[in-house]
Amino acid sequence: MEPFLPWIIVVFTMLFVRWVGSRKNKLIQRMLNWLPAILLAYILPATISAYFGLDYSQHSIHSGSKLVLIPLAILSVMASMTLSQLKTIGWKPIVIFLAGSLWIAVFPVVYLLFFAPSELLDNFFIDLEYWKGLPPIVGSWIGGSTSQLVLKEVVNCPENVFLTILILDSILVNIWTLIMFQSVKRSDWINQVLKIKNSEPPKEIHTDKEGRMSAWWCLLIFALGIALVHYTVPSFIVQVVVLSLLGLVLGNAIKPWNSAFSLRLGEVSILFVMAILGLKLRFELISFESHFIGFLVLWLVGHFVFMLLCSKLLRVNTAWVSIASMANVGGIATAPAVTAAYKREWMPHAIVLAILSMATGTFWGLLTIFLIENWVI
């Protein structure tokens, strides 16, 4: 029974998280706004393990997750991205979006360089290894949970740092979503202040729901792809890149590809990975530093201001700043919700930007790692 206990805990966690997520109770939904499914899936196994005095931090379940579930999450999420839909948005909103991504990826590097050498950099970011928490934040804000998990593994982020980041990230994103709701409603006023008159609407997005490939065929192709990459590519970082590119090829080269199934599979895979990672977590190691919280707030506010400046230079409707920010920081659920507060017709475009965010987050995070390792530490 003992060897199977970690799997039992993980499966129980998954069933509980899915059950909670399906409840229509307003109180539960409010709770999930501040304790999202991915965070709940991470904390619950740790809580069970701590209560019963169990330690599965070295169990083989973790190698199985890295071998199968993480590659599956990468491949399935990337395969849900359709490049042809980007053309309908127009290049200016995409530039605004990419500017926001660039700020998220590069700002922490500039910040650390500014304080180098200093006690803050040496004692906090390097000695306590908080710098390893920065790439997962980049991955979370740009790419979402998949990128966050991949970058955690790439940079080997300590569990206590990772949970601290997850909690702060959840709180900040919820507050940021409220701010973006208010911002997008005032876009016309901001346009007047910045003297932006260009409000050309994007082209309508048409989705073809016919001819979708069977989910079983998708699973078979995913299995073959993961096996091929595993046996031919030894480096985990290179595997991440190859799987990402392979996912893009599958989603765009195979005409009847089932993108909706790919996205759902990716979401489930991510929850499984988070539940398994939760078996490593130790609550007593968690700490919150005020200057780190201030750094995160500055990072996020700067992201918005930078996109606003780009919007002014390109003379593009500032509504795209709020929409692009939520596509980056929020994701596929909150981006269209914020967009609906301005123009419901633009909701499909927000979804496409959110999917673009999911497709590029890992690459931005790898850039952050490269810059920090080569320029800062």
Buried (B, 14 or more C-beta within 10 A) or exposed (E): EEEEBBBEBBEBBBEBBEEBBEEEEEEEEEBBEEBBBBBBBBBBBBEBBBEEEBEBEEBEBBEEBBEBBBBBBBBBBBBBBBEEBBEBBBEBBBBBBBBBBBBBBBBBBEBBEEBBEEEBBBEBBBEBBBBBBBBBBBBBBBBBBBBBBBBBBBBEBBBBBBBBBBBBBBEBBBEBBEBBBEBBBBBEEBBEEBEBEEEEEBEEBEEEEEEBBEBEBBBEBBEEBBEEBBEEBEEEBEBBBBBBEBBBEBBBEBEEBBBEBBBBBBBBBBBBBBBBBBBBBBEEEBEEBEEBBEBBBEBBEBBBEBBBEBBBEBEBBBBBBBBBBBBBBBBBEBBBBBBBBBBEEBBBBBBBBBBBBBBBBBBBBBBBBEBBEEEBE
